[in-house]
Amino acid sequence: MIKRASLAGCMVPARYTHVLIDESQDVPESLLQIIERGRQVLITLGDEYQQAGGAPVQRKREVRQSNVSYSVRSGRNVERLLNPLISLHSQKSKIPFEGARNADVGIEMYPEGFVPPEGCVVLTASPWDTARWAIHLHDSNCAFSLLDKKAQDDLGHFMSTAIALFKPDFYNPEHSEVGPHPYFSDMPDWQQVRDANLFDESFLWVEAELEKGFKVADLPRLNRMVGRSGKRCMLMMAEDAGGMEFNWVLLTPELLTNVKFKDAYEFDKRICAVYIAISRAKQQLYVPFDVVEWIEYHNYQGFRESHGY
């Protein structure tokens, strides 16, 4: 509808004098075109590093731009982690992030098998990583939630489709009420799923669980651990957490994977996801290992394929 309005030449009514847009990195180009046609004062506030999937829409060249990189939420210890990420991104701006002097976000490295404290938000790298942590938290008797009912239903849909493709002799995703999950639209069989996710260690972990016998009948027991947020942990993909803030945040090992990325484009996307995850924490940040060392490791080892230009 917004795109049609843009093509039709619509604009903001003249009775409005100012337009203020927060989180403007998520504004679609068609909406910006509608707003910029008017004579209103337009102010956009955004963070391009919270746009994981490519570059945000740019304002016209004649628009005056100012950069604000100071954070009142994040302290100098978070600044130490974010600036190396900014320096390695191949396309976005290199304006340094500055943390507040009086902010104090604790950073703690957690061991393998760690169970996060109540109220912690676990930020994942992929749907497979979310599924892995749902199983891990359940097996650790740790209640968890997702952002909303839609996210909960989506995870169940994703996992039931994965199980059906893994065991085609027992299940057929085409015959379910909602059909297969959109994630698998171009992957009609498990071999293609495997080929597409061979470098996702959380996929390999979930595949091992399926080989051990995890089945559709096991999904209800996961759902019994799902409930309202609050004291429960919450699962969310890191790239979906932009614009939010949480007291306690955990970055999964898959988010900080040591597996080589396909190319610089894929690494750029992960840099943004890690940036989003780190900058969401207000009080405590849990990481599997030193983030700066992770950055240096990938900068040294390169990619599986050439960049493409």
ZADO-1210 file (C-alpha; in nm, 4 decimals, padded with zeros to 6 digits):
<atoms>
<atom x="00.0000" y="00.0000" z="00.0000" code="MET" pos="1"/>
<atom x="00.2837" y="00.2434" z="00.0849" code="ILE" pos="2"/>
<atom x="00.4587" y="00.1652" z="-00.2425" code="LYS" pos="3"/>
<atom x="00.1371" y="00.2281" z="-00.4362" code="ARG" pos="4"/>
<atom x="00.0917" y="00.5594" z="-00.2537" code="ALA" pos="5"/>
<atom x="00.4468" y="00.6577" z="-00.3434" code="SER" pos="6"/>
<atom x="00.3948" y="00.5720" z="-00.7105" code="LEU" pos="7"/>
<atom x="00.0709" y="00.7727" z="-00.7064" code="ALA" pos="8"/>
<atom x="00.2609" y="01.0839" z="-00.5930" code="GLY" pos="9"/>
<atom x="00.1085" y="01.1082" z="-00.2453" code="CYS" pos="10"/>
<atom x="00.2603" y="01.3413" z="00.0145" code="MET" pos="11"/>
<atom x="00.2159" y="01.4436" z="00.3766" code="VAL" pos="12"/>
<atom x="-00.0760" y="01.6911" z="00.4214" code="PRO" pos="13"/>
<atom x="00.0338" y="02.0573" z="00.4408" code="ALA" pos="14"/>
<atom x="-00.1244" y="02.1056" z="00.7864" code="ARG" pos="15"/>
<atom x="00.1734" y="01.9204" z="00.9362" code="TYR" pos="16"/>
<atom x="00.4882" y="02.1292" z="00.9857" code="THR" pos="17"/>
<atom x="00.7383" y="01.8698" z="01.1123" code="HIS" pos="18"/>
<atom x="00.7986" y="01.4978" z="01.0612" code="VAL" pos="19"/>
<atom x="01.0218" y="01.3166" z="01.3108" code="LEU" pos="20"/>
<atom x="01.1220" y="00.9546" z="01.2416" code="ILE" pos="21"/>
<atom x="01.3004" y="00.7418" z="01.5011" code="ASP" pos="22"/>
<atom x="01.4779" y="00.4171" z="01.4058" code="GLU" pos="23"/>
<atom x="01.4919" y="00.5566" z="01.0524" code="SER" pos="24"/>
<atom x="01.7272" y="00.2795" z="00.9382" code="GLN" pos="25"/>
<atom x="01.4116" y="00.0664" z="00.9011" code="ASP" pos="26"/>
<atom x="01.2149" y="00.3171" z="00.6909" code="VAL" pos="27"/>
<atom x="01.1363" y="00.1834" z="00.3405" code="PRO" pos="28"/>
<atom x="01.2428" y="00.3983" z="00.0459" code="GLU" pos="29"/>
<atom x="00.8828" y="00.4355" z="-00.0755" code="SER" pos="30"/>
<atom x="00.7748" y="00.5935" z="00.2566" code="LEU" pos="31"/>
<atom x="01.0714" y="00.8307" z="00.2574" code="LEU" pos="32"/>
<atom x="00.9801" y="00.9412" z="-00.0953" code="GLN" pos="33"/>
<atom x="00.6271" y="01.0301" z="00.0200" code="ILE" pos="34"/>
<atom x="00.7564" y="01.2328" z="00.3141" code="ILE" pos="35"/>
<atom x="01.0287" y="01.4142" z="00.1197" code="GLU" pos="36"/>
<atom x="00.7778" y="01.5391" z="-00.1392" code="ARG" pos="37"/>
<atom x="00.6245" y="01.7676" z="00.1207" code="GLY" pos="38"/>
<atom x="00.7562" y="02.0968" z="00.2558" code="ARG" pos="39"/>
<atom x="00.7685" y="01.9798" z="00.6176" code="GLN" pos="40"/>
<atom x="01.0816" y="01.9862" z="00.8283" code="VAL" pos="41"/>
<atom x="01.1965" y="01.6217" z="00.8268" code="LEU" pos="42"/>
<atom x="01.4254" y="01.4868" z="01.0981" code="ILE" pos="43"/>
<atom x="01.5401" y="01.1259" z="01.0852" code="THR" pos="44"/>
<atom x="01.7250" y="00.9506" z="01.3675" code="LEU" pos="45"/>
<atom x="01.8778" y="00.6111" z="01.3010" code="GLY" pos="46"/>
<atom x="02.1722" y="00.3768" z="01.3365" code="ASP" pos="47"/>
<atom x="02.2841" y="00.2147" z="01.0130" code="GLU" pos="48"/>
<atom x="02.4536" y="-00.0677" z="01.2041" code="TYR" pos="49"/>
<atom x="02.1116" y="-00.1775" z="01.3288" code="GLN" pos="50"/>
<atom x="02.0217" y="-00.2536" z="00.9662" code="GLN" pos="51"/>
<atom x="02.1725" y="-00.5988" z="00.9209" code="ALA" pos="52"/>
<atom x="02.0368" y="-00.6727" z="00.5747" code="GLY" pos="53"/>
<atom x="02.2122" y="-00.4162" z="00.3587" code="GLY" pos="54"/>
<atom x="02.2447" y="-00.0385" z="00.3588" code="ALA" pos="55"/>
<atom x="01.9634" y="00.1841" z="00.4914" code="PRO" pos="56"/>
<atom x="01.7861" y="00.4291" z="00.2631" code="VAL" pos="57"/>
<atom x="01.9922" y="00.7457" z="00.2241" code="GLN" pos="58"/>
<atom x="01.8549" y="01.1017" z="00.2433" code="ARG" pos="59"/>
<atom x="01.9037" y="01.3362" z="-00.0493" code="LYS" pos="60"/>
<atom x="02.2509" y="01.4833" z="-00.0870" code="ARG" pos="61"/>
<atom x="02.1329" y="01.8387" z="-00.0112" code="GLU" pos="62"/>
<atom x="01.9907" y="01.7351" z="00.3262" code="VAL" pos="63"/>
<atom x="02.2082" y="01.8501" z="00.6162" code="ARG" pos="64"/>
<atom x="02.3334" y="01.5491" z="00.8131" code="GLN" pos="65"/>
<atom x="02.4834" y="01.5259" z="01.1602" code="SER" pos="66"/>
<atom x="02.6294" y="01.2180" z="01.3246" code="ASN" pos="67"/>
<atom x="02.5623" y="01.1341" z="01.6881" code="VAL" pos="68"/>
<atom x="02.7607" y="00.8358" z="01.8123" code="SER" pos="69"/>
<atom x="02.7384" y="00.8873" z="02.1878" code="TYR" pos="70"/>
<atom x="02.5420" y="00.6322" z="02.3913" code="SER" pos="71"/>
<atom x="02.4006" y="00.7052" z="02.7353" code="VAL" pos="72"/>
<atom x="02.3184" y="00.3357" z="02.7880" code="ARG" pos="73"/>
<atom x="02.6496" y="00.1724" z="02.6986" code="SER" pos="74"/>
<atom x="02.9766" y="00.2343" z="02.8783" code="GLY" pos="75"/>
<atom x="03.3403" y="00.2277" z="02.7745" code="ARG" pos="76"/>
<atom x="03.3632" y="-00.1503" z="02.8034" code="ASN" pos="77"/>
<atom x="03.0913" y="-00.1854" z="02.5367" code="VAL" pos="78"/>
<atom x="03.2655" y="00.0815" z="02.3278" code="GLU" pos="79"/>
<atom x="03.5758" y="-00.1418" z="02.3318" code="ARG" pos="80"/>
<atom x="03.3745" y="-00.4211" z="02.1658" code="LEU" pos="81"/>
<atom x="03.1762" y="-00.2190" z="01.9123" code="LEU" pos="82"/>
<atom x="03.4453" y="-00.0060" z="01.7520" code="ASN" pos="83"/>
<atom x="03.6448" y="-00.3023" z="01.6147" code="PRO" pos="84"/>
<atom x="03.3186" y="-00.4261" z="01.4559" code="LEU" pos="85"/>
<atom x="03.2603" y="-00.0849" z="01.2978" code="ILE" pos="86"/>
<atom x="03.6155" y="-00.0743" z="01.1629" code="SER" pos="87"/>
<atom x="03.5785" y="-00.4072" z="00.9801" code="LEU" pos="88"/>
<atom x="03.2462" y="-00.3518" z="00.8034" code="HIS" pos="89"/>
<atom x="03.3198" y="-00.3233" z="00.4315" code="SER" pos="90"/>
<atom x="03.0519" y="-00.0659" z="00.3415" code="GLN" pos="91"/>
<atom x="02.9066" y="00.1336" z="00.6327" code="LYS" pos="92"/>
<atom x="03.0478" y="00.4513" z="00.7883" code="SER" pos="93"/>
<atom x="03.3425" y="00.4412" z="01.0284" code="LYS" pos="94"/>
<atom x="03.2273" y="00.6961" z="01.2865" code="ILE" pos="95"/>
<atom x="03.3520" y="00.5662" z="01.6251" code="PRO" pos="96"/>
<atom x="03.1004" y="00.4625" z="01.8884" code="PHE" pos="97"/>
<atom x="03.1418" y="00.6456" z="02.2189" code="GLU" pos="98"/>
<atom x="03.0147" y="00.4974" z="02.5436" code="GLY" pos="99"/>
<atom x="02.9064" y="00.7037" z="02.8424" code="ALA" pos="100"/>
<atom x="03.1627" y="00.7571" z="03.1180" code="ARG" pos="101"/>
<atom x="02.9108" y="00.6840" z="03.3932" code="ASN" pos="102"/>
<atom x="02.7441" y="00.3772" z="03.2337" code="ALA" pos="103"/>
<atom x="02.8535" y="00.0370" z="03.3601" code="ASP" pos="104"/>
<atom x="02.7488" y="-00.2688" z="03.1591" code="VAL" pos="105"/>
<atom x="02.9096" y="-00.5783" z="03.3057" code="GLY" pos="106"/>
<atom x="03.0650" y="-00.8263" z="03.0626" code="ILE" pos="107"/>
<atom x="03.0987" y="-01.1914" z="03.1615" code="GLU" pos="108"/>
<atom x="03.2304" y="-01.4885" z="02.9622" code="MET" pos="109"/>
<atom x="03.0172" y="-01.7964" z="03.0224" code="TYR" pos="110"/>
<atom x="03.1208" y="-02.1652" z="03.0012" code="PRO" pos="111"/>
<atom x="02.9832" y="-02.4368" z="02.7726" code="GLU" pos="112"/>
<atom x="02.6422" y="-02.5626" z="02.8890" code="GLY" pos="113"/>
<atom x="02.5706" y="-02.2350" z="03.0683" code="PHE" pos="114"/>
<atom x="02.2086" y="-02.1674" z="03.1643" code="VAL" pos="115"/>
<atom x="02.1294" y="-01.7935" z="03.1620" code="PRO" pos="116"/>
<atom x="01.9663" y="-01.6289" z="03.4641" code="PRO" pos="117"/>
<atom x="01.5960" y="-01.5476" z="03.4821" code="GLU" pos="118"/>
<atom x="01.4984" y="-01.2520" z="03.2676" code="GLY" pos="119"/>
<atom x="01.7998" y="-01.2814" z="03.0374" code="CYS" pos="120"/>
<atom x="01.7432" y="-01.2310" z="02.6635" code="VAL" pos="121"/>
<atom x="01.9249" y="-01.4892" z="02.4487" code="VAL" pos="122"/>
<atom x="02.0069" y="-01.3400" z="02.1083" code="LEU" pos="123"/>
<atom x="02.0615" y="-01.6024" z="01.8404" code="THR" pos="124"/>
<atom x="02.2196" y="-01.6185" z="01.4960" code="ALA" pos="125"/>
<atom x="01.9591" y="-01.8113" z="01.2958" code="SER" pos="126"/>
<atom x="01.6301" y="-02.0025" z="01.3250" code="PRO" pos="127"/>
<atom x="01.8385" y="-02.3163" z="01.3828" code="TRP" pos="128"/>
<atom x="02.0184" y="-02.1418" z="01.6669" code="ASP" pos="129"/>
<atom x="01.6850" y="-02.0403" z="01.8203" code="THR" pos="130"/>
<atom x="01.5611" y="-02.3999" z="01.7951" code="ALA" pos="131"/>
<atom x="01.8832" y="-02.5250" z="01.9524" code="ARG" pos="132"/>
<atom x="01.8501" y="-02.2912" z="02.2496" code="TRP" pos="133"/>
<atom x="01.4824" y="-02.3758" z="02.2927" code="ALA" pos="134"/>
<atom x="01.5803" y="-02.7426" z="02.3299" code="ILE" pos="135"/>
<atom x="01.8787" y="-02.6574" z="02.5518" code="HIS" pos="136"/>
<atom x="01.6727" y="-02.4402" z="02.7869" code="LEU" pos="137"/>
<atom x="01.3989" y="-02.7024" z="02.8057" code="HIS" pos="138"/>
<atom x="01.6477" y="-02.9788" z="02.8877" code="ASP" pos="139"/>
<atom x="01.7992" y="-02.7491" z="03.1532" code="SER" pos="140"/>
<atom x="01.4527" y="-02.6989" z="03.3056" code="ASN" pos="141"/>
<atom x="01.4742" y="-02.3282" z="03.2279" code="CYS" pos="142"/>
<atom x="01.1452" y="-02.1634" z="03.1308" code="ALA" pos="143"/>
<atom x="01.1654" y="-01.9362" z="02.8281" code="PHE" pos="144"/>
<atom x="00.9495" y="-01.7129" z="02.6122" code="SER" pos="145"/>
<atom x="00.9559" y="-01.5623" z="02.2664" code="LEU" pos="146"/>
<atom x="00.8753" y="-01.2046" z="02.1732" code="LEU" pos="147"/>
<atom x="00.5056" y="-01.2733" z="02.1159" code="ASP" pos="148"/>
<atom x="00.2526" y="-01.5391" z="02.0148" code="LYS" pos="149"/>
<atom x="00.3405" y="-01.4919" z="01.6484" code="LYS" pos="150"/>
<atom x="00.7073" y="-01.5676" z="01.7179" code="ALA" pos="151"/>
<atom x="00.6112" y="-01.8716" z="01.9267" code="GLN" pos="152"/>
<atom x="00.3896" y="-02.0096" z="01.6496" code="ASP" pos="153"/>
<atom x="00.6617" y="-01.9389" z="01.3929" code="ASP" pos="154"/>
<atom x="00.9204" y="-02.1393" z="01.5885" code="LEU" pos="155"/>
<atom x="00.6797" y="-02.4324" z="01.6186" code="GLY" pos="156"/>
<atom x="00.6033" y="-02.4126" z="01.2462" code="HIS" pos="157"/>
<atom x="00.9763" y="-02.3996" z="01.1639" code="PHE" pos="158"/>
<atom x="01.0595" y="-02.7012" z="01.3802" code="MET" pos="159"/>
<atom x="00.7659" y="-02.9132" z="01.2622" code="SER" pos="160"/>
<atom x="00.8627" y="-02.8509" z="00.8982" code="THR" pos="161"/>
<atom x="01.2264" y="-02.9387" z="00.9723" code="ALA" pos="162"/>
<atom x="01.1201" y="-03.2652" z="01.1368" code="ILE" pos="163"/>
<atom x="00.8890" y="-03.3492" z="00.8446" code="ALA" pos="164"/>
<atom x="01.1675" y="-03.2955" z="00.5911" code="LEU" pos="165"/>
<atom x="01.4107" y="-03.5007" z="00.7992" code="PHE" pos="166"/>
<atom x="01.1618" y="-03.7881" z="00.8276" code="LYS" pos="167"/>
<atom x="00.9627" y="-03.7805" z="00.5000" code="PRO" pos="168"/>
<atom x="00.8456" y="-04.1407" z="00.5501" code="ASP" pos="169"/>
<atom x="00.6539" y="-04.0342" z="00.8626" code="PHE" pos="170"/>
<atom x="00.5499" y="-03.6738" z="00.7914" code="TYR" pos="171"/>
<atom x="00.4540" y="-03.4594" z="00.4940" code="ASN" pos="172"/>
<atom x="00.4782" y="-03.0822" z="00.5480" code="PRO" pos="173"/>
<atom x="00.2597" y="-03.0193" z="00.2430" code="GLU" pos="174"/>
<atom x="-00.0309" y="-03.1902" z="00.4174" code="HIS" pos="175"/>
<atom x="-00.0195" y="-02.9780" z="00.7341" code="SER" pos="176"/>
<atom x="-00.2852" y="-02.7116" z="00.7879" code="GLU" pos="177"/>
<atom x="-00.0415" y="-02.4258" z="00.7239" code="VAL" pos="178"/>
<atom x="00.1923" y="-02.5998" z="00.4798" code="GLY" pos="179"/>
<atom x="00.5732" y="-02.5875" z="00.5051" code="PRO" pos="180"/>
<atom x="00.7484" y="-02.2972" z="00.6773" code="HIS" pos="181"/>
<atom x="00.8566" y="-02.0207" z="00.4302" code="PRO" pos="182"/>
<atom x="01.2203" y="-02.0721" z="00.5313" code="TYR" pos="183"/>
<atom x="01.2120" y="-02.4043" z="00.3443" code="PHE" pos="184"/>
<atom x="01.0379" y="-02.2749" z="00.0296" code="SER" pos="185"/>
<atom x="01.3406" y="-02.3476" z="-00.1912" code="ASP" pos="186"/>
<atom x="01.4471" y="-02.6628" z="-00.0054" code="MET" pos="187"/>
<atom x="01.2020" y="-02.9468" z="-00.0799" code="PRO" pos="188"/>
<atom x="01.4126" y="-03.2228" z="00.0759" code="ASP" pos="189"/>
<atom x="01.6564" y="-03.2662" z="00.3634" code="TRP" pos="190"/>
<atom x="01.9656" y="-03.2925" z="00.1450" code="GLN" pos="191"/>
<atom x="01.9019" y="-02.9449" z="00.0106" code="GLN" pos="192"/>
<atom x="01.8389" y="-02.8189" z="00.3644" code="VAL" pos="193"/>
<atom x="02.1703" y="-02.9697" z="00.4692" code="ARG" pos="194"/>
<atom x="02.3602" y="-02.8251" z="00.1739" code="ASP" pos="195"/>
<atom x="02.2241" y="-02.4781" z="00.2507" code="ALA" pos="196"/>
<atom x="02.3146" y="-02.4917" z="00.6213" code="ASN" pos="197"/>
<atom x="02.6333" y="-02.6951" z="00.6244" code="LEU" pos="198"/>
<atom x="02.8311" y="-02.4132" z="00.7876" code="PHE" pos="199"/>
<atom x="02.5708" y="-02.3422" z="01.0569" code="ASP" pos="200"/>
<atom x="02.6862" y="-02.5355" z="01.3622" code="GLU" pos="201"/>
<atom x="02.3462" y="-02.4960" z="01.5288" code="SER" pos="202"/>
<atom x="02.1890" y="-02.6669" z="01.2278" code="PHE" pos="203"/>
<atom x="02.4309" y="-02.9581" z="01.2724" code="LEU" pos="204"/>
<atom x="02.3402" y="-02.9695" z="01.6437" code="TRP" pos="205"/>
<atom x="01.9663" y="-02.9801" z="01.5677" code="VAL" pos="206"/>
<atom x="02.0261" y="-03.2428" z="01.2989" code="GLU" pos="207"/>
<atom x="02.2036" y="-03.4571" z="01.5596" code="ALA" pos="208"/>
<atom x="01.8997" y="-03.4216" z="01.7880" code="GLU" pos="209"/>
<atom x="01.6761" y="-03.5375" z="01.5033" code="LEU" pos="210"/>
<atom x="01.9025" y="-03.8353" z="01.4477" code="GLU" pos="211"/>
<atom x="01.8644" y="-03.9201" z="01.8167" code="LYS" pos="212"/>
<atom x="01.4877" y="-03.9375" z="01.7673" code="GLY" pos="213"/>
<atom x="01.3502" y="-03.5885" z="01.8296" code="PHE" pos="214"/>
<atom x="01.0046" y="-03.5861" z="01.6682" code="LYS" pos="215"/>
<atom x="00.6867" y="-03.3819" z="01.6254" code="VAL" pos="216"/>
<atom x="00.5409" y="-03.5418" z="01.9393" code="ALA" pos="217"/>
<atom x="00.8230" y="-03.3767" z="02.1373" code="ASP" pos="218"/>
<atom x="00.7169" y="-03.0235" z="02.0404" code="LEU" pos="219"/>
<atom x="00.4344" y="-02.9992" z="02.2995" code="PRO" pos="220"/>
<atom x="00.6846" y="-03.0551" z="02.5812" code="ARG" pos="221"/>
<atom x="00.8825" y="-02.7569" z="02.4539" code="LEU" pos="222"/>
<atom x="00.5657" y="-02.5500" z="02.4455" code="ASN" pos="223"/>
<atom x="00.5011" y="-02.6323" z="02.8103" code="ARG" pos="224"/>
<atom x="00.8198" y="-02.4424" z="02.8966" code="MET" pos="225"/>
<atom x="00.7091" y="-02.1399" z="02.6948" code="VAL" pos="226"/>
<atom x="00.5212" y="-01.8656" z="02.8743" code="GLY" pos="227"/>
<atom x="00.5039" y="-01.4973" z="02.9380" code="ARG" pos="228"/>
<atom x="00.8222" y="-01.2935" z="02.9534" code="SER" pos="229"/>
<atom x="00.9470" y="-01.1527" z="03.2816" code="GLY" pos="230"/>
<atom x="01.1323" y="-01.3999" z="03.4991" code="LYS" pos="231"/>
<atom x="01.1694" y="-01.6351" z="03.2054" code="ARG" pos="232"/>
<atom x="01.4514" y="-01.6136" z="02.9535" code="CYS" pos="233"/>
<atom x="01.3517" y="-01.4809" z="02.6129" code="MET" pos="234"/>
<atom x="01.4744" y="-01.6116" z="02.2765" code="LEU" pos="235"/>
<atom x="01.5111" y="-01.3810" z="01.9780" code="MET" pos="236"/>
<atom x="01.7284" y="-01.3555" z="01.6689" code="MET" pos="237"/>
<atom x="01.9843" y="-01.0788" z="01.7170" code="ALA" pos="238"/>
<atom x="01.9024" y="-00.9047" z="01.3887" code="GLU" pos="239"/>
<atom x="01.5393" y="-00.8670" z="01.5040" code="ASP" pos="240"/>
<atom x="01.6317" y="-00.6905" z="01.8300" code="ALA" pos="241"/>
<atom x="01.7189" y="-00.3509" z="01.6844" code="GLY" pos="242"/>
<atom x="01.5651" y="-00.0581" z="01.8702" code="GLY" pos="243"/>
<atom x="01.5062" y="-00.2633" z="02.1853" code="MET" pos="244"/>
<atom x="01.6955" y="-00.2726" z="02.5144" code="GLU" pos="245"/>
<atom x="01.7207" y="-00.5364" z="02.7864" code="PHE" pos="246"/>
<atom x="01.8798" y="-00.5575" z="03.1291" code="ASN" pos="247"/>
<atom x="02.0614" y="-00.8864" z="03.0622" code="TRP" pos="248"/>
<atom x="02.1714" y="-01.0114" z="02.7205" code="VAL" pos="249"/>
<atom x="02.3449" y="-01.3329" z="02.6138" code="LEU" pos="250"/>
<atom x="02.5181" y="-01.3809" z="02.2790" code="LEU" pos="251"/>
<atom x="02.5112" y="-01.7434" z="02.1640" code="THR" pos="252"/>
<atom x="02.8263" y="-01.9245" z="02.0453" code="PRO" pos="253"/>
<atom x="02.6720" y="-01.9518" z="01.6972" code="GLU" pos="254"/>
<atom x="02.6340" y="-01.5736" z="01.6809" code="LEU" pos="255"/>
<atom x="03.0104" y="-01.5577" z="01.7421" code="LEU" pos="256"/>
<atom x="03.0900" y="-01.8619" z="01.5295" code="THR" pos="257"/>
<atom x="03.4507" y="-01.9435" z="01.4427" code="ASN" pos="258"/>
<atom x="03.3454" y="-02.1049" z="01.1131" code="VAL" pos="259"/>
<atom x="03.4647" y="-01.9118" z="00.8079" code="LYS" pos="260"/>
<atom x="03.2012" y="-01.6889" z="00.6530" code="PHE" pos="261"/>
<atom x="03.1153" y="-01.7312" z="00.2861" code="LYS" pos="262"/>
<atom x="03.2299" y="-01.3818" z="00.1881" code="ASP" pos="263"/>
<atom x="03.2556" y="-01.0245" z="00.3109" code="ALA" pos="264"/>
<atom x="02.8852" y="-00.9649" z="00.2486" code="TYR" pos="265"/>
<atom x="02.7927" y="-01.2456" z="00.4874" code="GLU" pos="266"/>
<atom x="03.0458" y="-01.1217" z="00.7424" code="PHE" pos="267"/>
<atom x="02.9078" y="-00.7669" z="00.7149" code="ASP" pos="268"/>
<atom x="02.5618" y="-00.8987" z="00.8031" code="LYS" pos="269"/>
<atom x="02.7010" y="-01.0860" z="01.1042" code="ARG" pos="270"/>
<atom x="02.8949" y="-00.7768" z="01.2174" code="ILE" pos="271"/>
<atom x="02.5651" y="-00.5869" z="01.2303" code="CYS" pos="272"/>
<atom x="02.3882" y="-00.8694" z="01.4150" code="ALA" pos="273"/>
<atom x="02.6651" y="-00.8812" z="01.6775" code="VAL" pos="274"/>
<atom x="02.6629" y="-00.4995" z="01.7014" code="TYR" pos="275"/>
<atom x="02.2866" y="-00.5055" z="01.7633" code="ILE" pos="276"/>
<atom x="02.3193" y="-00.7802" z="02.0248" code="ALA" pos="277"/>
<atom x="02.5994" y="-00.6146" z="02.2216" code="ILE" pos="278"/>
<atom x="02.4396" y="-00.2705" z="02.2201" code="SER" pos="279"/>
<atom x="02.1041" y="-00.3975" z="02.3583" code="ARG" pos="280"/>
<atom x="02.2408" y="-00.4654" z="02.7089" code="ALA" pos="281"/>
<atom x="02.1746" y="-00.2164" z="02.9894" code="LYS" pos="282"/>
<atom x="02.3269" y="-00.4041" z="03.2855" code="GLN" pos="283"/>
<atom x="02.4922" y="-00.7352" z="03.1975" code="GLN" pos="284"/>
<atom x="02.6303" y="-00.8902" z="02.8795" code="LEU" pos="285"/>
<atom x="02.7119" y="-01.2615" z="02.8587" code="TYR" pos="286"/>
<atom x="02.9502" y="-01.3712" z="02.5821" code="VAL" pos="287"/>
<atom x="03.0989" y="-01.7161" z="02.5037" code="PRO" pos="288"/>
<atom x="03.4478" y="-01.5710" z="02.4563" code="PHE" pos="289"/>
<atom x="03.6309" y="-01.2431" z="02.3998" code="ASP" pos="290"/>
<atom x="03.4590" y="-01.0490" z="02.1226" code="VAL" pos="291"/>
<atom x="03.7716" y="-00.8572" z="02.0195" code="VAL" pos="292"/>
<atom x="03.9621" y="-01.1841" z="01.9762" code="GLU" pos="293"/>
<atom x="03.6712" y="-01.3153" z="01.7642" code="TRP" pos="294"/>
<atom x="03.6938" y="-01.0102" z="01.5396" code="ILE" pos="295"/>
<atom x="04.0698" y="-01.0440" z="01.5031" code="GLU" pos="296"/>
<atom x="04.0358" y="-01.4161" z="01.4287" code="TYR" pos="297"/>
<atom x="03.7977" y="-01.3603" z="01.1372" code="HIS" pos="298"/>
<atom x="03.9992" y="-01.0674" z="01.0076" code="ASN" pos="299"/>
<atom x="04.2985" y="-01.3018" z="00.9935" code="TYR" pos="300"/>
<atom x="04.1388" y="-01.6183" z="00.8520" code="GLN" pos="301"/>
<atom x="03.9478" y="-01.4611" z="00.5618" code="GLY" pos="302"/>
<atom x="03.6462" y="-01.6101" z="00.3821" code="PHE" pos="303"/>
<atom x="03.5473" y="-01.9280" z="00.2011" code="ARG" pos="304"/>
<atom x="03.4916" y="-01.7388" z="-00.1246" code="GLU" pos="305"/>
<atom x="03.6142" y="-01.4140" z="-00.2798" code="SER" pos="306"/>
<atom x="03.4128" y="-01.0996" z="-00.2145" code="HIS" pos="307"/>
<atom x="03.2831" y="-01.0634" z="-00.5704" code="GLY" pos="308"/>
<atom x="03.4250" y="-00.7273" z="-00.6708" code="TYR" pos="309"/>
</atoms>
